[in-house]
């Protein structure tokens, strides 16, 4: 390695006088190290084979007062790294970075919180009396409320300024949070709506109900685009594939015990896998293109699958009761699960990648 010198870089000598015929402006750098950095020549498949799956939680927090109800959605991991959890009548926010806990909301008159869902800095809370409350996640201050139903709201899903609210009476109401007013109502379910998920491209809303149906809605149409009716039990677990916008994955309840892949554009079932357990949650992990499923009766565990083939990679993380709700971190590296065993558990899906450091750098 040599010090930088402009005389070494620019050469005024005529080209015909240079015996080694160097470049007119820059000297030859053959056999000279300019930079050295870390580089892996392993294939993605080889890295996956060597990957270590953490089968024990790295953190467990007490969660007293969890209601043992399959239909509720009481756990959320926000974009600003807050975990919101509903413990019966009270909602708490746990700051993952500084470990602080804030009490956000407590219901009155023997009501309980049946759903939580965040978007940007807004947290929506569904309550057993049919009301939806909104809170600012930066300040934890109350923003407003709206009453959408006369029965509990167990499922919530965001599409920018629109919040979709699924209720026990089978209806889904879309609320524009800029005015806190309903825009339209879907009435295609005959029993409680327990699963809601907007597609990544925001075109379709998938709803799962206790009537064993999945309905695919569009924002401006009150009639479903299609209805999927092959599950034999309630459908709570829904997830859209991040790298294939038209693929929806669903999980059935205790009388069904299957995970199914649907092509929404072609309106057909791609594949079905019997998992021998109630499916309570589904999440995609983009880094390795994997699917995470959480379960109730009889295994109460977490399963990691290769999404393309549904080959099981690992089964781990047993709770002492069925997993009620699941949330994944904004960076996709961690998973949180909660169960009526009153434990909120945190799991590592994969480690944070090492920073690439330049170890040598110089000119000639």
Steps between C-alpha positions, in 0.01 A plus 500: 500500500637848405395851581282672247695728264359686204839466328454124515156520349552740210792446263594758235758278326405421138356156453766389245774560760333272755653155461224321686226685307308605809163667485531863400364636828508223761789272579461123490349356818565134416576287808419794727243461778249783497252359750435190706155422637302207641326296234314170520504257208246268662172454318173602664412131538831428678444792738153370582637152579749650747248736653434444869135518603448629853242268656481673839360848563762765569257695718181425695274768648205450733161558335237455774134515403522352150155390386499145363297573186612375159314777316682797658798684348671665797867542402666749264858605417503852359732664249648716778596184694225499761320180594136557593320231697146482635476339843126469552380860552839676472740568212872543565779612268848354547791692346734233365800734495489663845287231672247755632134406545210743457138439592302634205137416566272341760138420416203562724179318592643147481600535135818341361732576210453252216749625237800730450661615175748779418584696186778759492455685831133409555375213716141379462329307781186294450284452809231248593226767487564572130704818544834575333747728680798673339826599673818678392788256554756781531323677785253227610225760489138435409411606143135405465248217489219361291231241566477266205297212643288391795720193560872445546755581232752215494691577178658817360699572181645823356511625143662846529224727638239224496455270800298183442319371809362145523227431756328210673182555294690413180520854360812693400497879514757721327578823687678803354707621795526850355133550581441204738202406284406169332543484122343161424397170659555139389231254609616176338576303821224339705707457818781680684786648298824395671762559228566805280797578277552748216723386213844661463389686187186620688263360238331225699375447853489139617254426780469175692201406711348250737279392208813324360513742205761732353366796305714717273379860490594810304491843658226651285282189461263370766466158334800263537718436198501133596425265790729212601315225681730198539589544868298292747542728798536868591768692308697744712855471360552691173818623328575643155824393335739802478668381178184369325222754544225267380575220750306480826580247772235398752486276806198315637381439854482188715268303268703582189872511592621592152706777340382588151654706218257685272554676167253786530523613137424151368266434796643155564666297774873448429576256781385380841711363787366311800682632810314293761434804718277806524661789307489827696741720304699529176791732418743515208876542546643666188873445562487125440156490337349304785158470662449505877192333646384505863270238642245412763359161584672265523861613454503869612821549301668706228595351163742635241437393140671543166224694326550362148478131596347518852781278622527546876829653610441503874231450763562671833377740764229314685277710725307336784181603320401581143661802336230767486677777308821552305699806387819541298756779541526776236835364376365143492774362727288429809165347587279562803233254618251512785288226655260447793796362696551876559837510326607743228794328331757640257677284241798562271421406141850593380789711626575852392749490210856600576610834362744473213826673591769608257827374650750642251474791264766692310617637168792304348 
